[in-house]
Amino acid sequence: MFGGTSAFGTSLGGFGQPKAVGQVLGLSNTPASPTPIEVVSPPDDSVSCLKFSPPAIPQIFLIAGSWDNNVRCWEVERSGKTVPKSMQSMQGPLLDVCWSDDGSKVFMASCDKTVKCWDLASNQTMQIAQHDAPVKSCHFIKAPNYTCVMTASWDKTLKFWDTRTPNPILTLQVPERCYCVDVDYPMAVVGTANRGLIIYQLENTPSEFKRIDSPLKFQHRCIAIFRDKKNAPTGFALGSVEGRVAIQYVNTANPKDNFTFKCHRSNGTNNGYQDIFPLTWQVNDIKFHPIHGTLATVGSDGRYSFWDKDARTKLKTSDGMDQPISCCAFNSDGQIFAYAVSYDWSKGHEHHNTSKRNAIYLYPCMDDLKPRNKT
């Protein structure tokens, strides 16, 4: 569909072989608490999305979309050095980005109601999708019988696009605005306004599989599909604005497999006295580790936490940052955890402090996300 598979043309040069265990970010796996490495030349405004390049290419690239209307790309070298490679702009803030499976293209979803395809070899962009409201998400789907980009919008539609044609090959109506979406073929799950949850099957012709009642009482903020021991998508984690995550299986014989847990909360103090009620912060992003199957959450409290859902336990919580952590990502072999420190708009525009700088950090995470040994 997309022709050649070369990534970024020849100007980047061949970076050799994929990173080996213990060789990423210039650190071994032995330090008790390795120091995160800051990405150079960060975005000028809040970072809305982070995505690493797929395993199809040997180099590691990181893409970030921002509220400054730009999408940036860096190469992450073995030493931990980050090299800015290129940048593309849209006419509104970016809400999501995704890669093609061969790593040759990046798709960019914006508040300007469009999605563009960034061809990395030519460094050119082309509009491939249009909605009637801001586009909240974009996902590349490679199915046995079709290849497309799925977009979800606040206009209450899911659309599927063959990038060679100007009109969608399929449009599905959604009851409400799409707030959070994840795709792991052959499954997609959409969280909407008014706490709606819809699961879709993507085989042959994509269609609605079932709707489920939300296990959370507050607005959905983020969602991530997880796989079972056979590496098939089997459920999802759902985060809310009220510092809580739900683990939900699509089909389970035992309803007790589904559960919720509190996170990103802190006991506040007022003039030296402990508050009776803990402060709750929104969960901004959830990502599952590609090797261990454990998960990371990031929140408005400026912390990230690692969790083992099967053991139902917390593995690690970071120190707090001076701003929220707005989004996160794992690279394809699970060696690197990237997270963005920037305002998440959870308190409205009046609390946006322009004097605070935005930052993206890379953390060697493999050991910290190992599942808890069962006794």
Steps between C-alpha positions, in 0.01 A plus 500: 500500500774741591772381262854494643583431861815708549483720807605865474684447170880478498578827677480338841747231414486143625513487876608138514314233687206526740589589857598204717381453855703717735639720223220753475556853636861422575404324821529144618208334676681504834456853645245506780356831388619611154460867417250590226651666193335816370413526131659804336294774331163417661168640371406860577160408648329209674588155367185305411641173361819294473565202270814297435582355159391141428740202510510485119787752498825446694535859622297641786303814418264693725209710376327763716186700422442828679253781560742727310352341181823311425614138479868441574725202436822402679738210457596335828859376487658223709675752721172663593572795275189630322538656158222723360419378150206693363175678579164544329218743578121495490237771538398404854628321811597135455292243688654175373768348280569148375748314279445279198608142568811532281615822667493698174213732592351686796133596524404816689153580644420860579245740642485647149263205421746327266755218501816528295746237383867593542714307252835488671714416198383807307424708813168599340150498649162432344150522648337157514196551726237760582245525784244759608667553839849452651649154444581336833689194378656326201610136474664311216337161435663220299240226451532194273247647254545876541738772615362826631516781755220510757410845630270591789356847547292723722252501208378160631642289219764237438636511147723256313720642225685348208762773469488479118139622482342824627190345658481255791451135411277465808333734751356378830275724710587525870240605763723772643830682451806274493721578799747209503576221254734204468551245224671161508384298201245341488362710788424868549347668803357851523417699813255781440344796677236402756719203597414286198711195411479324164709205381547445126621199303721586204506173306362509144272807529542690832181501707375556853555192719333609822437787739576468868411703805788709626664365816600858589278777634685794346597613151726272297843642429718223349479136392746223407443145375691210662573148377469157657769232540438394139576856384143568389318823598266407782410811701586859580599743773288814531608814686278780627529861612452384860826314560373151432571224247273209404632168369229354279493172305288479186384145574562338837335212680580660833376859552753535783773514234378858440607748766586866560781659697582847625807684374646848464368617833674685782418603852495877491597734785335827588694736728685206645190291563423182311193519279227249578455412133790413267560711190407313184666561165399395153669205332638644177636193327534121531745281310574127526858374490553308173705222665388467861131585458514728804377858465590861556265780599579873501297773664433860582688451827827508300585134569518177307422163655569145385249224580462123479130444426521122542655527847284809566794691639700817443858449380633858519396863531724784389579818686266785416575751225407869515238450226264220396624210289279530194583184302741207476626222271717186497733426211439177309738277701396645835839641593400867506214678674437852367285750687412864442489758779263777395169658590202271432226768511332317789441829683412709196694757303513744792742266682736470204834636623697594189818549705525126563689316230384184326726196508514141372704243692630154411534243777658149475211303642541129424578383853247726671215346302577134563189327638489431871605146584204297619556316824 
